[in-house]
Amino acid sequence: MEFFQVVKERCSTRKFIRQPVEAEKLRKVLETINSAPSAGNMQAYEVYVVNDPVRQAALSKASWDQESIVEAQVVLVFCTHPELNAERYGDRGRDLYALQDATIACTFAMLAVIAVGLACVWVGAFDDEQVWRIIGAPAGQTPVSMLPIGYPDKPAEPRTRRSLDSLIHRVG
């Protein structure tokens, strides 16, 4: 799919059908994550692939019962790995760059999901500690987003966006 079409078709999908995600499509999404830019190319993030219904139910509960997590065939959990940036960038790398790296990786994943014909939704509302325990992440890693992935139950609805005039501010 052409890049601008992918961007145009991307939307938040919260309802999925029970159709397995093909391994090759998931692999393309994961390879795209690995291509995401990061501070100093340190890739200060980790991605946990969850496709166990029991863990997905626990993740849903940890996110205040967001049903998309249990309806999806796969959930990617993006965590910071701040110590990968700390030596080179100090506190800013630990506190900011690792967070940026994880969110950029999740954004790349979202676009790849659309490109391979799947759908997803960014989930950022959850109890960090519960999610951390559910995925079994090592100490020091913090969950920052979850991405439920699957086949949508219906086509995306057109959405309105802010006008460029209200969004873009030219300086100088």
C-alpha positions in Angstrom: 0.0 0.0 0.0 1.3 3.5 -0.8 2.5 5.5 2.2 0.0 8.4 2.1 -2.9 5.9 1.6 -1.7 4.0 4.8 -1.7 7.3 6.7 -5.1 8.3 5.4 -6.6 4.9 6.2 -5.2 4.6 9.7 -7.8 5.0 12.4 -8.5 3.6 15.9 -10.3 0.3 15.7 -11.7 -1.1 18.9 -13.8 -4.0 17.6 -12.2 -7.0 15.9 -13.4 -10.3 14.4 -12.1 -13.7 15.5 -9.7 -14.2 12.6 -6.1 -15.2 13.3 -3.4 -12.8 12.3 -1.1 -14.5 9.9 2.5 -15.0 11.1 4.0 -13.3 8.1 1.9 -10.1 8.6 2.9 -10.0 12.3 6.5 -10.5 11.3 6.3 -7.5 8.9 4.9 -5.4 11.7 7.7 -6.5 14.1 10.4 -5.9 11.4 9.0 -2.4 10.9 9.2 -1.7 14.6 12.9 -2.7 14.4 13.4 -0.1 11.7 12.0 2.8 13.8 14.3 5.7 14.5 15.6 6.1 18.0 17.9 8.4 19.9 21.5 7.6 18.9 20.1 4.4 17.4 20.0 2.9 20.9 16.5 1.5 20.6 15.8 2.1 24.2 12.5 0.1 24.2 11.2 -3.4 24.4 8.1 -4.9 22.8 6.2 -7.8 24.3 3.9 -9.9 22.0 0.8 -11.1 23.9 -1.5 -13.6 22.2 -2.6 -15.6 25.3 -6.3 -15.0 26.1 -5.7 -15.2 29.8 -3.0 -12.5 29.7 -5.1 -10.5 27.3 -8.0 -10.6 29.8 -5.6 -9.5 32.6 -4.3 -6.6 30.4 -7.9 -5.6 29.7 -8.6 -5.5 33.4 -5.4 -3.5 34.0 -6.6 -1.0 31.4 -10.0 -0.5 33.0 -11.8 -3.1 31.0 -10.9 -1.9 27.5 -12.5 -4.7 25.4 -10.3 -4.2 22.3 -7.5 -5.9 24.2 -9.5 -9.2 24.6 -11.0 -9.0 21.1 -7.7 -8.5 19.4 -5.7 -11.5 18.2 -2.5 -10.0 19.3 -1.5 -7.2 21.7 1.9 -5.5 21.5 3.1 -3.9 24.7 5.7 -1.2 24.3 8.0 -0.5 27.2 10.8 1.9 27.8 14.3 0.5 28.5 15.8 3.6 29.9 19.2 2.3 30.8 20.1 1.7 27.2 20.1 5.5 26.8 21.4 6.5 30.2 25.1 6.0 29.7 25.2 8.1 26.5 22.5 10.7 27.4 22.2 10.7 31.2 18.9 11.7 32.8 17.4 13.1 29.5 18.1 9.8 27.8 16.7 7.9 30.7 13.6 10.1 31.3 12.7 11.4 27.8 14.5 9.7 24.9 13.5 6.2 26.0 9.9 7.3 26.2 10.2 8.9 22.7 11.8 5.8 21.3 9.0 3.5 22.6 6.3 5.8 21.2 8.0 6.2 17.8 8.3 2.4 17.6 4.6 2.1 18.4 3.7 4.6 15.8 5.7 2.7 13.2 3.9 -0.5 14.2 0.5 1.3 13.8 1.4 2.2 10.2 2.7 -1.2 9.4 -0.5 -2.8 10.8 -2.5 -0.8 8.3 -0.1 -1.5 5.4 -0.6 -5.3 5.9 -4.4 -5.0 6.0 -5.0 -5.2 9.7 -6.3 -2.7 12.2 -5.3 -1.5 15.7 -5.9 1.0 18.4 -3.4 2.8 20.7 -4.1 2.1 24.3 -2.4 4.4 26.8 -4.8 4.2 29.7 -3.7 1.4 32.1 -2.1 0.7 35.4 1.6 0.6 34.7 2.5 -1.7 37.6 -0.2 -4.3 36.7 0.8 -4.4 33.0 4.4 -4.7 33.9 3.7 -7.7 36.1 1.4 -9.3 33.5 4.0 -9.2 30.8 6.9 -10.2 33.2 9.1 -7.3 32.2 12.4 -6.8 34.1 12.8 -4.1 36.7 13.5 -0.7 35.1 11.2 -1.2 32.1 8.0 0.9 32.0 5.0 0.1 29.8 4.0 3.2 27.8 1.5 1.8 25.2 -0.4 -1.2 24.1 -1.5 -2.0 20.6 -4.3 -4.5 20.1 -4.1 -5.8 16.6 -6.6 -7.8 14.4 -9.0 -7.7 11.6 -11.7 -5.0 12.0 -15.3 -6.0 12.4 -16.4 -3.2 10.1 -14.8 -0.7 7.7 -13.4 2.5 9.3 -15.6 5.6 9.4 -14.3 8.8 7.9 -13.0 11.1 10.7 -12.6 14.9 10.9 -9.3 16.5 11.7 -8.3 20.0 12.6 -7.6 22.4 9.8 -4.0 23.0 9.0 -4.5 26.7 9.8 -5.5 25.9 13.4 -2.8 23.3 13.8 0.3 24.6 12.1 2.1 27.8 13.4 4.8 29.4 11.3 7.6 31.1 13.2 9.7 33.6 11.4 
